[in-house]
Amino acid sequence: MKYLEQREYRVHGTFDFPFGYYRVTPGHPRYIMVDHWHPEYEIIRINKGTLQFTLNGHQYTGREGEYFIVQDGALHSGIPQRCHYECVVFNLHAIAELNPLCARLLQPVLLGGSQFCEHIETPEIQLAQAGDALFSAIASNAENAPCFVIGAIFTFVGALLDNHVVRRALKPQEAELRRLARVKDVLRLIRNHYHEEITLEDMAASAHMNKRYFCRYFREMMGKTPIQYLNYYRIECACELLSTSERTVSEIALACGFNNISYFIRVFGTHKGVTPSLYAKQAMQQ
């Protein structure tokens, strides 16, 4: 089991319906959005509460009615606070190919010269209505839903362009790209081996840095020390298992890389405010 992989290799949707749709509420086993990236675009709408969102190292606070637009390949994560949000994930390049005229209009975005604004705080009426139509269509599961969803995506993107929710893309500096690539290498190591022993030396080596500099570097990028992040990721993996399996707490602790059960319970309590057993019980009641 791998919790929301940092580089998502799963297919979003199906061959006949190539869109991913996720509605997330406090009872969802993947309520916390751990750091990850994917080659598709993503539109996130907040329906209730707040979402502390991080996008390529930049911090945002999203509130009810606001949107986040995630570019392809962007590293992002989210900490919900009594939040209900929904996401649609899609390949903008593939959809644009369905309509040559739209592809021409979107060419500056598709080629990287421009990009959609990451955080839309006060969407215009036209954009809000387009968002309503998009999420309504993709949640419907109707037989003709793909037609409505593709149309709704074009309408939403058109509203972004029409309301100038697009800016000139800032070409990342080579050093910034290297920093992001190194962090992704560390996250990839954690994703693939979180259930095994991972040392600080292992993580520093994956980033091709000495240990002392790596700790400072990682904390600047992620807001946590490497060990804090490793524990955070393991606890989120444990939460999913506690919510979706019948394994014992001890089995889950071992499956998530904790060889000391007492330490697992203590770290879990620090992150979640309850014991693993109580968390599992509450999850079953939701």
C-alpha positions as a printed NumPy array, in Angstrom:
array([[  0.   ,   0.   ,   0.   ],
       [  1.272,   3.423,  -0.895],
       [ -0.497,   6.507,   0.357],
       [ -1.148,   9.129,  -2.363],
       [  2.114,   8.602,  -4.169],
       [  4.315,  11.673,  -4.447],
       [  4.609,  11.028,  -8.167],
       [  1.211,   9.577,  -8.981],
       [  1.526,   6.688, -11.397],
       [ -2.112,   5.693, -11.175],
       [ -4.45 ,   6.402, -14.061],
       [ -6.993,   9.115, -13.324],
       [-10.358,   7.789, -14.448],
       [-10.732,   5.047, -17.076],
       [-10.017,   4.687, -20.782],
       [-13.608,   5.682, -21.581],
       [-13.705,   8.411, -18.931],
       [-10.14 ,   9.824, -18.629],
       [-10.813,  12.244, -15.798],
       [-10.109,  11.791, -12.122],
       [-12.705,  13.1  ,  -9.691],
       [-12.194,  13.125,  -5.933],
       [-14.56 ,  14.477,  -3.307],
       [-12.774,  14.756,   0.031],
       [-14.393,  15.273,   3.443],
       [-13.028,  14.816,   6.992],
       [-13.971,  11.123,   6.968],
       [-11.983,  10.385,   3.812],
       [ -9.032,   7.982,   4.343],
       [ -6.84 ,  10.351,   2.322],
       [ -8.075,  13.543,   3.946],
       [ -4.573,  14.975,   4.241],
       [ -3.091,  15.671,   0.799],
       [  0.557,  14.634,   1.086],
       [  3.198,  16.141,  -1.193],
       [  2.888,  14.682,  -4.687],
       [  2.902,  15.588,  -8.362],
       [  1.425,  14.255, -11.602],
       [  1.647,  15.043, -15.331],
       [ -1.965,  16.233, -15.491],
       [ -3.598,  19.52 , -14.553],
       [ -5.806,  19.663, -11.484],
       [ -8.629,  21.983, -10.448],
       [ -9.424,  22.056,  -6.729],
       [-12.554,  23.736,  -5.365],
       [-13.064,  24.348,  -1.653],
       [-16.668,  23.852,  -0.606],
       [-16.307,  24.336,   3.137],
       [-13.633,  25.214,   5.699],
       [-10.062,  26.109,   4.814],
       [ -7.227,  24.368,   3.018],
       [ -3.605,  25.2  ,   3.79 ],
       [ -2.114,  24.565,   0.367],
       [  1.52 ,  24.35 ,  -0.682],
       [  2.468,  24.579,  -4.345],
       [  6.124,  24.305,  -5.38 ],
       [  7.153,  25.58 ,  -1.963],
       [  4.719,  28.542,  -1.885],
       [  2.079,  28.68 ,   0.873],
       [ -1.571,  29.6  ,   0.312],
       [ -4.75 ,  29.567,   2.382],
       [ -7.857,  28.592,   0.458],
       [-11.375,  29.237,   1.736],
       [-14.92 ,  28.351,   0.769],
       [-15.67 ,  29.102,  -2.882],
       [-12.015,  29.512,  -3.86 ],
       [-10.03 ,  27.501,  -6.386],
       [ -6.506,  26.203,  -6.844],
       [ -5.173,  25.468, -10.31 ],
       [ -2.285,  22.978, -10.309],
       [ -0.056,  22.942, -13.386],
       [  1.281,  19.673, -14.743],
       [  4.326,  18.506, -12.786],
       [  3.831,  20.919,  -9.882],
       [  4.671,  19.615,  -6.404],
       [  1.684,  20.238,  -4.145],
       [  0.124,  19.275,  -0.819],
       [ -2.756,  20.339,   1.387],
       [ -3.677,  20.391,   5.072],
       [ -7.477,  20.66 ,   5.408],
       [ -9.059,  22.359,   8.402],
       [-12.683,  21.216,   8.76 ],
       [-12.544,  21.304,   5.004],
       [-14.639,  19.754,   2.26 ],
       [-13.04 ,  20.012,  -1.154],
       [-13.248,  18.344,  -4.538],
       [-10.735,  17.866,  -7.336],
       [-10.802,  17.098, -11.023],
       [ -7.61 ,  15.832, -12.68 ],
       [ -7.216,  15.814, -16.464],
       [ -4.705,  16.   , -19.302],
       [ -5.127,  19.503, -20.723],
       [ -2.849,  18.757, -23.677],
       [ -4.95 ,  15.753, -24.734],
       [ -8.243,  17.628, -24.324],
       [ -6.948,  20.621, -26.294],
       [ -6.161,  18.313, -29.223],
       [ -9.883,  17.591, -29.525],
       [-10.498,  21.159, -30.672],
       [ -7.872,  22.875, -32.877],
       [ -9.333,  26.339, -32.264],
       [ -9.16 ,  25.914, -28.48 ],
       [ -5.681,  24.441, -28.829],
       [ -4.564,  27.59 , -30.641],
       [ -6.029,  29.83 , -27.935],
       [ -4.38 ,  27.723, -25.236],
       [ -1.039,  27.52 , -27.003],
       [  0.728,  30.065, -24.71 ],
       [ -0.273,  27.952, -21.682],
       [  0.444,  24.595, -23.313],
       [  3.891,  25.744, -24.448],
       [  4.753,  27.21 , -21.051],
       [  4.877,  30.903, -21.969],
       [  1.836,  31.634, -19.786],
       [  0.173,  29.871, -16.9  ],
       [ -3.078,  29.979, -14.991],
       [ -2.97 ,  31.747, -11.645],
       [ -2.483,  29.19 ,  -8.881],
       [ -5.018,  30.608,  -6.408],
       [ -8.356,  32.129,  -7.426],
       [ -9.719,  33.866,  -4.341],
       [-12.734,  35.711,  -5.749],
       [-13.898,  33.972,  -8.924],
       [-16.026,  36.057, -11.275],
       [-19.632,  34.917, -11.725],
       [-18.79 ,  33.449, -15.135],
       [-15.941,  31.393, -13.671],
       [-17.961,  30.281, -10.628],
       [-20.807,  29.114, -12.865],
       [-18.339,  27.253, -15.094],
       [-16.905,  25.574, -11.993],
       [-20.38 ,  24.539, -10.853],
       [-21.082,  23.017, -14.269],
       [-17.747,  21.175, -14.344],
       [-18.048,  19.556, -10.921],
       [-21.734,  18.774, -11.437],
       [-20.986,  17.044, -14.754],
       [-18.043,  15.005, -13.509],
       [-19.856,  13.883, -10.346],
       [-22.966,  12.766, -12.237],
       [-21.648,   9.464, -13.692],
       [-24.255,   9.875, -16.421],
       [-23.919,   7.934, -19.67 ],
       [-23.108,  11.087, -21.622],
       [-20.944,  12.599, -18.872],
       [-17.719,  12.665, -20.968],
       [-19.335,  15.074, -23.45 ],
       [-20.484,  17.371, -20.662],
       [-17.166,  17.172, -18.802],
       [-15.067,  18.   , -21.872],
       [-17.385,  20.893, -22.681],
       [-17.299,  22.083, -19.08 ],
       [-13.484,  21.991, -19.017],
       [-13.344,  24.107, -22.19 ],
       [-15.885,  26.499, -20.638],
       [-13.916,  26.739, -17.386],
       [-10.61 ,  27.293, -19.188],
       [-12.29 ,  29.841, -21.455],
       [-13.54 ,  31.688, -18.374],
       [-10.004,  31.699, -16.982],
       [ -8.729,  33.266, -20.202],
       [-11.687,  35.679, -20.448],
       [-11.249,  36.897, -16.868],
       [ -7.484,  37.272, -17.29 ],
       [ -6.774,  34.633, -14.63 ],
       [ -3.604,  33.941, -16.589],
       [ -0.162,  35.444, -16.17 ],
       [  3.135,  35.283, -17.9  ],
       [  4.975,  32.208, -16.722],
       [  8.101,  32.982, -14.772],
       [ 10.799,  30.763, -16.18 ],
       [ 12.274,  28.912, -13.216],
       [ 15.939,  29.431, -12.625],
       [ 18.112,  26.399, -13.238],
       [ 19.059,  26.333,  -9.556],
       [ 15.368,  26.29 ,  -8.55 ],
       [ 14.669,  23.382, -10.889],
       [ 17.591,  21.459,  -9.402],
       [ 16.291,  22.118,  -5.888],
       [ 12.84 ,  20.844,  -6.795],
       [ 14.281,  17.78 ,  -8.543],
       [ 16.361,  16.913,  -5.468],
       [ 13.345,  17.166,  -3.191],
       [ 11.359,  14.939,  -5.539],
       [ 14.174,  12.374,  -5.377],
       [ 13.892,  12.306,  -1.573],
       [ 10.101,  12.05 ,  -1.699],
       [ 10.419,   9.214,  -4.189],
       [ 12.749,   7.384,  -1.787],
       [ 10.236,   7.804,   1.037],
       [  7.324,   6.668,  -1.137],
       [  9.101,   3.503,  -2.228],
       [ 10.709,   2.557,   1.098],
       [  8.678,   4.144,   3.918],
       [  7.918,   0.653,   5.301],
       [ 11.653,  -0.035,   5.631],
       [ 14.356,   1.607,   7.717],
       [ 15.302,   4.967,   6.202],
       [ 18.11 ,   6.971,   7.782],
       [ 18.982,  10.629,   7.473],
       [ 22.087,   9.51 ,   5.584],
       [ 19.893,   7.647,   3.08 ],
       [ 17.794,  10.732,   2.404],
       [ 20.822,  13.017,   2.099],
       [ 22.449,  10.587,  -0.327],
       [ 19.319,  10.515,  -2.501],
       [ 19.572,  14.319,  -2.753],
       [ 23.337,  14.116,  -3.406],
       [ 24.116,  16.355,  -0.423],
       [ 26.031,  16.147,   2.797],
       [ 23.832,  15.482,   5.821],
       [ 24.198,  18.847,   7.548],
       [ 23.383,  20.965,   4.503],
       [ 20.6  ,  18.603,   3.451],
       [ 18.663,  19.05 ,   6.714],
       [ 18.584,  22.829,   6.345],
       [ 17.821,  22.594,   2.64 ],
       [ 14.922,  20.142,   3.099],
       [ 13.365,  22.17 ,   5.892],
       [ 13.447,  25.329,   3.767],
       [ 11.654,  23.522,   0.95 ],
       [  9.162,  21.425,   2.917],
       [  8.655,  23.222,   6.225],
       [  9.656,  20.089,   8.154],
       [ 12.895,  18.342,   8.994],
       [ 13.506,  15.168,   6.971],
       [ 12.686,  12.934,   9.96 ],
       [  9.556,  14.937,  10.759],
       [  8.416,  14.537,   7.164],
       [  9.188,  10.802,   7.149],
       [  7.097,  10.314,  10.288],
       [  4.333,  12.487,   8.848],
       [  4.196,  10.383,   5.69 ],
       [  4.225,   7.118,   7.646],
       [  1.417,   8.315,   9.925],
       [ -0.737,   9.235,   6.919],
       [ -0.111,   5.746,   5.51 ],
       [ -1.161,   4.322,   8.879],
       [ -4.331,   6.425,   8.891],
       [ -5.407,   4.971,   5.582],
       [ -4.845,   1.423,   6.832],
       [ -6.652,   2.15 ,  10.095],
       [ -9.611,   3.441,   8.076],
       [ -9.755,   0.72 ,   5.438],
       [ -8.364,  -2.517,   6.87 ],
       [ -8.916,  -4.859,   9.798],
       [ -5.249,  -5.167,  10.724],
       [ -4.208,  -4.669,  14.323],
       [ -2.455,  -1.509,  15.458],
       [  0.788,  -3.458,  15.829],
       [  0.531,  -4.867,  12.309],
       [ -0.141,  -1.429,  10.883],
       [  2.748,   0.111,  12.79 ],
       [  5.154,  -2.481,  11.378],
       [  3.701,  -2.129,   7.869],
       [  4.358,   1.607,   7.989],
       [  7.98 ,   1.447,   9.124],
       [  7.61 ,   1.707,  12.912],
       [  9.466,  -1.104,  14.663],
       [  8.65 ,   0.259,  18.125],
       [  4.907,   0.189,  18.862],
       [  5.138,   2.617,  21.788],
       [  6.981,   5.106,  19.592],
       [  4.347,   4.679,  16.871],
       [  1.525,   5.414,  19.317],
       [  3.371,   8.468,  20.645],
       [  4.11 ,   9.877,  17.18 ],
       [  0.557,   9.125,  16.031],
       [ -0.838,  11.013,  19.019],
       [  1.401,  13.993,  18.269],
       [  0.12 ,  14.188,  14.688],
       [ -3.534,  13.246,  15.171],
       [ -4.323,  14.064,  18.792],
       [ -5.773,  10.588,  19.45 ],
       [ -4.493,   7.042,  19.769],
       [ -4.451,   4.795,  16.674],
       [ -7.194,   2.63 ,  18.212],
       [ -9.479,   5.595,  18.8  ],
       [ -8.763,   6.919,  15.294],
       [ -9.791,   3.552,  13.805],
       [-12.948,   3.493,  15.915],
       [-13.915,   7.005,  14.838],
       [-13.241,   6.153,  11.194],
       [-15.587,   3.176,  11.395],
       [-18.367,   5.42 ,  12.734],
       [-18.146,   7.915,   9.878]])
